[in-house]
Amino acid sequence: MSGEENIKALQKRIEELERENARLKNNFPPPVSGNTVSVPDNVKALFDKAQQTVGEYFQNLKMDPTHGTIEINDQRYVLVRASALSHDFLTTIQQLYSDRGEKEAMLIGKNFLFDISHVIGINDAKNFHSTMNLKEPLEKLSAGPVHFAYSGWAYVEILPESNPSPDDNFYFLYNHPFSFEADSWIRSGKKSDTAVCIMNAGYSSGWCEQSYGLPLTAVEVSCKARGDESCTFIMSPPHRIQQHVEHYTATSQKQLNKKISYDIPTFFERKKVEEEMRNARAKAEESDKAKSEFLANMSHEIRTPMNAIIGYVDLMLLDNVSMEHRGYLETLKDSGKLLLNLINDILDVSKIEAGQLVVENEAFSLKELFDAKESAVAAMISKSGSKIRLQKVYPSNIAAQICSDNTRLQQILNNLLSNALKFTQEGTVEFGVSLKDNSMLEFYVKDSGIGVEEKDHAKIFEMFGQADASSTRLHGGSGLGLTISKKLVELMGGKIWVESGKGQGSVFYFTLPYNPVTVTDDENKAAEQPSEIEKDCLLLVEDNIVNQRLTKLILEKSGYKVLTANNGQIAVDMYQSHKEIRLILMDVQMPVLDGLLATQAIRDYEGMNGLYRTPVIALTAHAMKGDKEKCLEAGCDNYLSKPIMMEVLVATIKKYI
């Protein structure tokens, strides 16, 4: 061959190499001639299409070692040595956790690998589906095993028993004949005591979970790394995996005549526990709701007749009755109040347990509260005939008005003073308050009674807690007062404690934030001028005839003119036709049209006709959280829960007319 011919042959060879080089650059990896996944014949067409889709994805590969980058479809990838994520990693974990024992250390490493690979599988699937515009769940899922093969994880052989339905019946049985994890153990010359293809299980279940939007997990039931014939996996929803694995291993154990061990990833055990906790929480919330509704209904049913009993007793006490009958009536009234207090305690406990008890923040005179409390307790002592001296301590450096929850503060003092009287046969009961650091009010109730042993100090603040069970029989009480007081004090931003010893009396202390209120001279003058009761016209809306008659009598004895309506619709009609109505007392639970809807109708009528807003006071036997808010939202100006004391009802009306 001449030199010229040699040159031509060399040039031709160079051109061929350049074309091959260009082809390799633009067509990597080279076209696949065989299958990248083994599947049953009935779904082969679907996976052939997936092979084409995944192949197109991996064609767009760029490698630039000068920048340390590998990119496929503008997504950066990394190459990691297979053994680093299997044999080497698990060996290192076993060394790090050697104090836990070989088995537990291996389990720690396997759980970590499963967790991270499951998340990687989810996110790889999400990216691939978006990039290749895959829409159908089965189309998304079928790309997974092919992607698995292209990315070097494993070759997948899906067995005919599989049922890839997008529901609880999802079941995949598949082999990885060339799993990178089992291969890393085999190449190292080591044999594992357990299945080691953890990342394969995690990644594949993550991909399938993302494809179907269905929680899935996978468990390796046989592994080449421990000497089995194949690396076989089962995939299903987490709550069914145990059932599937047990069925498969039971059958295989009979065939192989040996015990098959497996590990279910704790990632999904945790998910299962979390799901159980969510279900338990939902059931608890449903139970709490049912309990609250039951208590609200029972409260309504008990308060309604109690309102009539206590109200009529009050009316009878206004008449000239004999001393003997007056004693009967007062005993009846006291018993009614005790029953009402018990209802209130039970409702408060229910609210506390449900986290529904809310404290208010309003301005009031603490001195007036103390004076009223002194008068009330002195009357109780006088009535009981006990030999107890009552003392009150109130300093002059406390503002004329403070901002706090007047009602709850009275409730706390009532509980503490009631206990002091209950457990003191004779001696002294003292209550007072002092200002600490100009920021906290420290209240106390002191008695010279039977006292409480130090070991029982914490116990008496617990639900139904009694220092001595016999004290309940001797002195009475539900054991809820101190529990409620403690919760109220804490809700109001303070703390409560006791100093006592057996036979040495007791001192109960509690603190509350000090929030003084500045009162102007005009407000003081207004407060000093008592308003006279006029013959104003009131509309009483009440469907219970007994309570209607009672409340009407109370109001008429207090100097008011009273119109009555038996339901909300009648009330709306009467309001529109009687222009002299100055205030409306509105029962909430009524037939035809309830009190809240009637109030809304009245507010709409006022708005359309440019009328002044007539005060509406809601009267209800409900006393649960949200009842007051519902009344105010409906347009009511105030809210009173039954049974309503005569003096409270009249005092509330006087605030508005």
MARDO-332638 format. One record per residue (C-alpha): residue number from 1; x, y, z. Coordinates in steps of 0.2 Angstrom, whole numbers, plus 5000, padded with zeros to 4 digits. Layout:
N
PARO   seq     px     py     pz
PARO   NUM      X      Y      Z
...
% end
This chain:
657
PARO   seq     px     py     pz
PARO     1   5000   5000   5000
PARO     2   5007   5017   4995
PARO     3   5009   5031   5007
PARO     4   4995   5040   4999
PARO     5   4984   5026   5002
PARO     6   4989   5024   5020
PARO     7   4985   5042   5023
PARO     8   4968   5040   5016
PARO     9   4965   5025   5026
PARO    10   4970   5034   5042
PARO    11   4959   5049   5038
PARO    12   4944   5037   5036
PARO    13   4948   5029   5052
PARO    14   4949   5046   5061
PARO    15   4932   5051   5053
PARO    16   4924   5034   5060
PARO    17   4931   5037   5077
PARO    18   4925   5055   5077
PARO    19   4908   5049   5072
PARO    20   4908   5036   5086
PARO    21   4914   5049   5098
PARO    22   4900   5061   5093
PARO    23   4887   5046   5094
PARO    24   4893   5042   5112
PARO    25   4892   5060   5117
PARO    26   4874   5062   5111
PARO    27   4868   5044   5114
PARO    28   4873   5039   5131
PARO    29   4870   5026   5137
PARO    30   4869   5016   5121
PARO    31   4852   5009   5115
PARO    32   4846   4994   5126
PARO    33   4843   4979   5116
PARO    34   4835   4968   5130
PARO    35   4823   4971   5144
PARO    36   4827   4981   5159
PARO    37   4813   4973   5169
PARO    38   4805   4956   5170
PARO    39   4786   4957   5171
PARO    40   4771   4946   5168
PARO    41   4765   4945   5150
PARO    42   4748   4954   5153
PARO    43   4758   4970   5158
PARO    44   4773   4969   5147
PARO    45   4767   4982   5134
PARO    46   4765   4995   5148
PARO    47   4783   4992   5155
PARO    48   4790   4992   5137
PARO    49   4783   5009   5135
PARO    50   4790   5014   5152
PARO    51   4807   5007   5146
PARO    52   4806   5019   5131
PARO    53   4801   5034   5142
PARO    54   4815   5031   5155
PARO    55   4828   5028   5141
PARO    56   4824   5045   5133
PARO    57   4826   5053   5151
PARO    58   4844   5045   5153
PARO    59   4849   5050   5135
PARO    60   4852   5068   5141
PARO    61   4867   5065   5151
PARO    62   4881   5077   5153
PARO    63   4898   5074   5163
PARO    64   4910   5087   5166
PARO    65   4924   5082   5178
PARO    66   4932   5099   5177
PARO    67   4917   5105   5187
PARO    68   4913   5089   5196
PARO    69   4896   5088   5189
PARO    70   4885   5074   5182
PARO    71   4868   5080   5175
PARO    72   4853   5071   5168
PARO    73   4840   5082   5161
PARO    74   4847   5097   5170
PARO    75   4846   5088   5187
PARO    76   4863   5085   5196
PARO    77   4867   5067   5200
PARO    78   4881   5059   5210
PARO    79   4890   5042   5208
PARO    80   4892   5033   5225
PARO    81   4901   5017   5227
PARO    82   4888   5003   5230
PARO    83   4897   4995   5245
PARO    84   4898   5012   5254
PARO    85   4879   5012   5256
PARO    86   4878   4994   5261
PARO    87   4891   4983   5268
PARO    88   4904   4996   5273
PARO    89   4890   5007   5280
PARO    90   4882   4993   5291
PARO    91   4899   4987   5296
PARO    92   4903   5005   5302
PARO    93   4887   5007   5311
PARO    94   4890   4990   5320
PARO    95   4906   4997   5326
PARO    96   4899   5013   5332
PARO    97   4885   5005   5341
PARO    98   4895   4990   5347
PARO    99   4889   4993   5365
PARO   100   4871   4990   5360
PARO   101   4875   4972   5353
PARO   102   4878   4966   5335
PARO   103   4859   4963   5332
PARO   104   4853   4980   5338
PARO   105   4867   4990   5330
PARO   106   4863   4981   5313
PARO   107   4845   4986   5316
PARO   108   4849   5004   5319
PARO   109   4859   5005   5303
PARO   110   4845   4996   5293
PARO   111   4832   5008   5299
PARO   112   4842   5023   5294
PARO   113   4845   5016   5277
PARO   114   4827   5012   5274
PARO   115   4821   5030   5280
PARO   116   4833   5039   5269
PARO   117   4831   5028   5254
PARO   118   4812   5029   5255
PARO   119   4812   5048   5255
PARO   120   4824   5048   5240
PARO   121   4813   5036   5231
PARO   122   4798   5048   5234
PARO   123   4807   5063   5228
PARO   124   4816   5055   5213
PARO   125   4798   5049   5207
PARO   126   4791   5066   5210
PARO   127   4805   5074   5199
PARO   128   4804   5060   5186
PARO   129   4785   5061   5184
PARO   130   4785   5080   5182
PARO   131   4800   5080   5170
PARO   132   4792   5066   5159
PARO   133   4775   5073   5161
PARO   134   4767   5057   5167
PARO   135   4749   5058   5173
PARO   136   4742   5040   5176
PARO   137   4746   5031   5192
PARO   138   4751   5015   5184
PARO   139   4761   5024   5171
PARO   140   4771   5033   5185
PARO   141   4773   5016   5194
PARO   142   4779   5006   5179
PARO   143   4793   5019   5176
PARO   144   4800   5015   5193
PARO   145   4808   4997   5190
PARO   146   4815   5003   5174
PARO   147   4822   5019   5182
PARO   148   4829   5007   5195
PARO   149   4839   4997   5182
PARO   150   4845   5013   5173
PARO   151   4852   5020   5189
PARO   152   4861   5005   5195
PARO   153   4850   5000   5210
PARO   154   4844   4983   5204
PARO   155   4836   4973   5190
PARO   156   4818   4970   5195
PARO   157   4808   4954   5192
PARO   158   4789   4956   5196
PARO   159   4781   4940   5199
PARO   160   4763   4935   5193
PARO   161   4756   4935   5211
PARO   162   4757   4954   5211
PARO   163   4742   4965   5212
PARO   164   4746   4983   5209
PARO   165   4729   4990   5214
PARO   166   4728   5008   5221
PARO   167   4720   5003   5237
PARO   168   4722   4992   5253
PARO   169   4724   4977   5241
PARO   170   4740   4983   5234
PARO   171   4753   4969   5234
PARO   172   4769   4967   5225
PARO   173   4780   4952   5225
PARO   174   4796   4954   5216
PARO   175   4815   4949   5215
PARO   176   4831   4958   5213
PARO   177   4843   4946   5204
PARO   178   4857   4959   5204
PARO   179   4854   4969   5219
PARO   180   4869   4981   5222
PARO   181   4867   4978   5241
PARO   182   4868   4959   5241
PARO   183   4881   4961   5228
PARO   184   4892   4972   5239
PARO   185   4892   4958   5253
PARO   186   4895   4944   5241
PARO   187   4910   4953   5233
PARO   188   4917   4957   5250
PARO   189   4917   4938   5254
PARO   190   4906   4941   5269
PARO   191   4889   4933   5273
PARO   192   4876   4942   5283
PARO   193   4864   4934   5296
PARO   194   4850   4945   5290
PARO   195   4843   4952   5274
PARO   196   4853   4967   5268
PARO   197   4844   4975   5253
PARO   198   4837   4989   5264
PARO   199   4839   5004   5252
PARO   200   4832   4994   5238
PARO   201   4816   4991   5248
PARO   202   4815   5009   5254
PARO   203   4818   5017   5237
PARO   204   4806   5006   5228
PARO   205   4792   5008   5241
PARO   206   4795   5027   5241
PARO   207   4794   5027   5222
PARO   208   4778   5017   5222
PARO   209   4770   5027   5236
PARO   210   4773   5043   5226
PARO   211   4765   5035   5211
PARO   212   4749   5030   5219
PARO   213   4748   5042   5233
PARO   214   4746   5027   5244
PARO   215   4757   5023   5260
PARO   216   4768   5008   5255
PARO   217   4782   4999   5263
PARO   218   4793   4984   5257
PARO   219   4801   4970   5266
PARO   220   4815   4958   5260
PARO   221   4810   4940   5264
PARO   222   4825   4932   5256
PARO   223   4842   4938   5252
PARO   224   4857   4931   5243
PARO   225   4869   4940   5255
PARO   226   4863   4927   5268
PARO   227   4864   4912   5256
PARO   228   4846   4912   5250
PARO   229   4843   4909   5231
PARO   230   4836   4926   5228
PARO   231   4833   4943   5235
PARO   232   4814   4943   5236
PARO   233   4803   4957   5242
PARO   234   4785   4960   5247
PARO   235   4777   4977   5246
PARO   236   4760   4983   5252
PARO   237   4752   4996   5263
PARO   238   4760   4997   5280
PARO   239   4745   4990   5290
PARO   240   4744   4975   5279
PARO   241   4763   4971   5277
PARO   242   4764   4959   5293
PARO   243   4749   4949   5286
PARO   244   4757   4947   5269
PARO   245   4774   4943   5275
PARO   246   4768   4930   5288
PARO   247   4758   4921   5274
PARO   248   4773   4921   5262
PARO   249   4786   4915   5275
PARO   250   4774   4902   5282
PARO   251   4772   4894   5265
PARO   252   4791   4896   5261
PARO   253   4796   4888   5277
PARO   254   4786   4873   5273
PARO   255   4794   4871   5256
PARO   256   4812   4875   5262
PARO   257   4810   4866   5279
PARO   258   4819   4880   5288
PARO   259   4814   4896   5297
PARO   260   4814   4912   5288
PARO   261   4818   4928   5297
PARO   262   4814   4946   5292
PARO   263   4813   4964   5299
PARO   264   4799   4976   5296
PARO   265   4806   4994   5295
PARO   266   4802   5004   5310
PARO   267   4799   5019   5299
PARO   268   4782   5012   5295
PARO   269   4780   5005   5312
PARO   270   4782   5023   5318
PARO   271   4769   5029   5305
PARO   272   4757   5015   5310
PARO   273   4759   5021   5328
PARO   274   4756   5039   5323
PARO   275   4741   5034   5314
PARO   276   4734   5024   5329
PARO   277   4738   5040   5340
PARO   278   4728   5051   5327
PARO   279   4714   5039   5328
PARO   280   4714   5038   5347
PARO   281   4715   5057   5348
PARO   282   4700   5058   5336
PARO   283   4690   5046   5346
PARO   284   4695   5055   5362
PARO   285   4689   5072   5355
PARO   286   4673   5064   5349
PARO   287   4671   5057   5366
PARO   288   4674   5074   5374
PARO   289   4662   5082   5362
PARO   290   4648   5069   5367
PARO   291   4652   5072   5385
PARO   292   4651   5091   5384
PARO   293   4635   5089   5375
PARO   294   4628   5077   5388
PARO   295   4634   5089   5402
PARO   296   4626   5104   5393
PARO   297   4609   5095   5391
PARO   298   4609   5089   5409
PARO   299   4614   5106   5415
PARO   300   4599   5113   5405
PARO   301   4587   5100   5411
PARO   302   4592   5102   5430
PARO   303   4594   5121   5430
PARO   304   4577   5124   5422
PARO   305   4567   5116   5437
PARO   306   4580   5123   5449
PARO   307   4576   5141   5443
PARO   308   4558   5138   5448
PARO   309   4562   5131   5465
PARO   310   4574   5144   5470
PARO   311   4564   5158   5463
PARO   312   4548   5153   5471
PARO   313   4556   5151   5487
PARO   314   4563   5169   5486
PARO   315   4545   5175   5482
PARO   316   4538   5166   5497
PARO   317   4552   5173   5509
PARO   318   4546   5190   5504
PARO   319   4529   5187   5511
PARO   320   4524   5186   5529
PARO   321   4527   5168   5534
PARO   322   4529   5160   5551
PARO   323   4546   5158   5558
PARO   324   4544   5139   5557
PARO   325   4539   5140   5538
PARO   326   4553   5153   5535
PARO   327   4565   5140   5542
PARO   328   4559   5127   5530
PARO   329   4560   5139   5515
PARO   330   4577   5144   5519
PARO   331   4583   5126   5521
PARO   332   4575   5122   5505
PARO   333   4584   5137   5497
PARO   334   4601   5132   5504
PARO   335   4599   5114   5498
PARO   336   4594   5121   5481
PARO   337   4610   5132   5481
PARO   338   4621   5117   5486
PARO   339   4614   5107   5472
PARO   340   4617   5122   5460
PARO   341   4635   5123   5466
PARO   342   4638   5105   5463
PARO   343   4631   5107   5445
PARO   344   4643   5122   5443
PARO   345   4658   5112   5450
PARO   346   4655   5097   5438
PARO   347   4653   5109   5423
PARO   348   4669   5118   5428
PARO   349   4679   5102   5429
PARO   350   4672   5097   5412
PARO   351   4678   5113   5405
PARO   352   4695   5112   5413
PARO   353   4698   5094   5407
PARO   354   4693   5100   5389
PARO   355   4704   5116   5390
PARO   356   4688   5126   5388
PARO   357   4688   5136   5404
PARO   358   4691   5154   5399
PARO   359   4694   5169   5411
PARO   360   4687   5186   5408
PARO   361   4696   5203   5411
PARO   362   4685   5217   5418
PARO   363   4687   5232   5430
PARO   364   4679   5230   5447
PARO   365   4681   5236   5465
PARO   366   4691   5223   5475
PARO   367   4686   5232   5491
PARO   368   4668   5231   5487
PARO   369   4671   5212   5483
PARO   370   4679   5210   5500
PARO   371   4665   5219   5510
PARO   372   4652   5209   5501
PARO   373   4661   5193   5505
PARO   374   4663   5198   5523
PARO   375   4644   5201   5525
PARO   376   4640   5185   5516
PARO   377   4651   5174   5527
PARO   378   4646   5183   5543
PARO   379   4628   5179   5539
PARO   380   4633   5161   5536
PARO   381   4641   5160   5553
PARO   382   4627   5168   5561
PARO   383   4614   5157   5553
PARO   384   4624   5141   5558
PARO   385   4626   5147   5576
PARO   386   4645   5142   5576
PARO   387   4657   5150   5588
PARO   388   4668   5157   5574
PARO   389   4676   5175   5574
PARO   390   4677   5182   5556
PARO   391   4691   5194   5552
PARO   392   4695   5204   5536
PARO   393   4711   5212   5532
PARO   394   4711   5225   5518
PARO   395   4726   5237   5515
PARO   396   4724   5255   5509
PARO   397   4738   5254   5496
PARO   398   4727   5244   5483
PARO   399   4719   5254   5469
PARO   400   4700   5258   5470
PARO   401   4698   5246   5455
PARO   402   4708   5232   5448
PARO   403   4706   5222   5431
PARO   404   4704   5204   5433
PARO   405   4690   5190   5433
PARO   406   4678   5196   5446
PARO   407   4667   5180   5445
PARO   408   4682   5168   5446
PARO   409   4690   5177   5460
PARO   410   4674   5176   5470
PARO   411   4673   5158   5466
PARO   412   4691   5155   5473
PARO   413   4687   5165   5489
PARO   414   4670   5156   5491
PARO   415   4679   5139   5490
PARO   416   4693   5143   5502
PARO   417   4681   5152   5514
PARO   418   4668   5138   5513
PARO   419   4682   5125   5517
PARO   420   4688   5136   5532
PARO   421   4671   5137   5539
PARO   422   4668   5118   5536
PARO   423   4684   5112   5545
PARO   424   4683   5125   5559
PARO   425   4672   5121   5574
PARO   426   4676   5136   5584
PARO   427   4690   5149   5584
PARO   428   4695   5161   5570
PARO   429   4693   5163   5551
PARO   430   4703   5177   5543
PARO   431   4704   5182   5525
PARO   432   4714   5196   5517
PARO   433   4725   5203   5504
PARO   434   4742   5212   5502
PARO   435   4752   5220   5488
PARO   436   4768   5212   5484
PARO   437   4782   5221   5474
PARO   438   4768   5232   5467
PARO   439   4765   5218   5454
PARO   440   4756   5204   5463
PARO   441   4741   5203   5474
PARO   442   4743   5189   5488
PARO   443   4727   5183   5495
PARO   444   4725   5172   5510
PARO   445   4712   5163   5520
PARO   446   4717   5157   5537
PARO   447   4708   5146   5550
PARO   448   4711   5138   5566
PARO   449   4703   5122   5561
PARO   450   4708   5104   5560
PARO   451   4723   5107   5548
PARO   452   4731   5096   5535
PARO   453   4746   5085   5537
PARO   454   4761   5090   5526
PARO   455   4761   5074   5517
PARO   456   4743   5078   5511
PARO   457   4747   5096   5505
PARO   458   4748   5091   5486
PARO   459   4734   5078   5487
PARO   460   4721   5090   5492
PARO   461   4723   5100   5476
PARO   462   4720   5084   5466
PARO   463   4703   5079   5458
PARO   464   4692   5072   5472
PARO   465   4707   5073   5484
PARO   466   4703   5073   5502
PARO   467   4717   5073   5516
PARO   468   4706   5060   5525
PARO   469   4691   5051   5516
PARO   470   4681   5051   5532
PARO   471   4681   5070   5531
PARO   472   4669   5069   5516
PARO   473   4656   5060   5527
PARO   474   4659   5071   5542
PARO   475   4660   5088   5533
PARO   476   4652   5085   5516
PARO   477   4659   5091   5499
PARO   478   4663   5084   5482
PARO   479   4682   5086   5483
PARO   480   4682   5098   5468
PARO   481   4683   5115   5476
PARO   482   4702   5116   5478
PARO   483   4705   5107   5461
PARO   484   4695   5120   5453
PARO   485   4703   5134   5463
PARO   486   4720   5129   5458
PARO   487   4716   5128   5440
PARO   488   4707   5145   5440
PARO   489   4722   5153   5449
PARO   490   4734   5146   5436
PARO   491   4723   5152   5422
PARO   492   4723   5169   5429
PARO   493   4742   5170   5430
PARO   494   4745   5165   5449
PARO   495   4749   5151   5460
PARO   496   4741   5143   5475
PARO   497   4748   5134   5490
PARO   498   4744   5129   5508
PARO   499   4754   5130   5525
PARO   500   4746   5119   5538
PARO   501   4749   5105   5550
PARO   502   4737   5092   5558
PARO   503   4728   5101   5572
PARO   504   4737   5118   5569
PARO   505   4724   5126   5557
PARO   506   4728   5131   5539
PARO   507   4733   5146   5528
PARO   508   4728   5145   5510
PARO   509   4738   5158   5499
PARO   510   4736   5162   5481
PARO   511   4743   5176   5470
PARO   512   4736   5185   5455
PARO   513   4744   5199   5444
PARO   514   4740   5216   5450
PARO   515   4732   5227   5437
PARO   516   4726   5243   5444
PARO   517   4713   5254   5434
PARO   518   4712   5273   5435
PARO   519   4695   5279   5438
PARO   520   4690   5297   5433
PARO   521   4681   5309   5444
PARO   522   4666   5308   5432
PARO   523   4665   5289   5433
PARO   524   4666   5291   5452
PARO   525   4651   5303   5453
PARO   526   4641   5292   5441
PARO   527   4644   5277   5452
PARO   528   4639   5287   5468
PARO   529   4622   5291   5460
PARO   530   4610   5277   5463
PARO   531   4597   5274   5449
PARO   532   4579   5273   5454
PARO   533   4568   5259   5447
PARO   534   4555   5265   5435
PARO   535   4539   5257   5429
PARO   536   4548   5252   5413
PARO   537   4540   5240   5401
PARO   538   4550   5223   5399
PARO   539   4546   5209   5386
PARO   540   4549   5192   5394
PARO   541   4551   5178   5381
PARO   542   4550   5161   5390
PARO   543   4542   5145   5384
PARO   544   4542   5136   5401
PARO   545   4526   5143   5409
PARO   546   4532   5139   5427
PARO   547   4548   5149   5424
PARO   548   4538   5163   5414
PARO   549   4526   5165   5429
PARO   550   4540   5165   5442
PARO   551   4551   5178   5432
PARO   552   4536   5189   5429
PARO   553   4531   5190   5447
PARO   554   4549   5194   5452
PARO   555   4550   5208   5440
PARO   556   4533   5215   5444
PARO   557   4537   5215   5463
PARO   558   4553   5225   5458
PARO   559   4542   5238   5450
PARO   560   4542   5234   5431
PARO   561   4528   5232   5419
PARO   562   4530   5215   5410
PARO   563   4524   5208   5394
PARO   564   4526   5189   5390
PARO   565   4529   5179   5374
PARO   566   4529   5160   5373
PARO   567   4542   5158   5359
PARO   568   4553   5169   5348
PARO   569   4541   5172   5334
PARO   570   4528   5179   5346
PARO   571   4542   5190   5353
PARO   572   4547   5197   5336
PARO   573   4529   5201   5332
PARO   574   4526   5209   5349
PARO   575   4542   5220   5349
PARO   576   4536   5227   5332
PARO   577   4519   5231   5338
PARO   578   4523   5238   5356
PARO   579   4534   5253   5355
PARO   580   4536   5255   5374
PARO   581   4546   5240   5377
PARO   582   4563   5246   5385
PARO   583   4572   5229   5387
PARO   584   4569   5211   5382
PARO   585   4573   5195   5392
PARO   586   4576   5182   5379
PARO   587   4576   5163   5383
PARO   588   4587   5154   5371
PARO   589   4580   5137   5369
PARO   590   4562   5138   5363
PARO   591   4551   5130   5349
PARO   592   4545   5139   5333
PARO   593   4559   5152   5333
PARO   594   4573   5151   5346
PARO   595   4580   5165   5356
PARO   596   4595   5168   5345
PARO   597   4586   5169   5329
PARO   598   4573   5180   5337
PARO   599   4586   5192   5343
PARO   600   4594   5193   5325
PARO   601   4576   5196   5318
PARO   602   4574   5210   5330
PARO   603   4591   5218   5326
PARO   604   4587   5217   5307
PARO   605   4570   5226   5311
PARO   606   4579   5239   5320
PARO   607   4592   5242   5307
PARO   608   4579   5243   5293
PARO   609   4568   5255   5302
PARO   610   4582   5266   5310
PARO   611   4577   5262   5328
PARO   612   4587   5263   5343
PARO   613   4595   5246   5349
PARO   614   4584   5239   5363
PARO   615   4594   5229   5376
PARO   616   4592   5210   5375
PARO   617   4597   5199   5390
PARO   618   4599   5181   5386
PARO   619   4592   5169   5399
PARO   620   4598   5151   5397
PARO   621   4600   5135   5406
PARO   622   4615   5131   5396
PARO   623   4632   5136   5404
PARO   624   4645   5128   5393
PARO   625   4660   5136   5384
PARO   626   4654   5146   5369
PARO   627   4636   5149   5375
PARO   628   4639   5167   5380
PARO   629   4649   5170   5364
PARO   630   4634   5163   5353
PARO   631   4622   5175   5362
PARO   632   4633   5190   5360
PARO   633   4636   5186   5341
PARO   634   4617   5185   5339
PARO   635   4615   5202   5345
PARO   636   4612   5200   5364
PARO   637   4619   5213   5376
PARO   638   4621   5201   5391
PARO   639   4619   5183   5396
PARO   640   4613   5175   5412
PARO   641   4613   5157   5416
PARO   642   4598   5149   5425
PARO   643   4594   5147   5439
PARO   644   4594   5166   5441
PARO   645   4594   5174   5458
PARO   646   4582   5188   5460
PARO   647   4595   5201   5465
PARO   648   4606   5197   5450
PARO   649   4592   5198   5438
PARO   650   4586   5215   5444
PARO   651   4604   5222   5445
PARO   652   4608   5217   5427
PARO   653   4592   5225   5421
PARO   654   4597   5241   5430
PARO   655   4613   5242   5420
PARO   656   4603   5245   5404
PARO   657   4587   5255   5409
% end
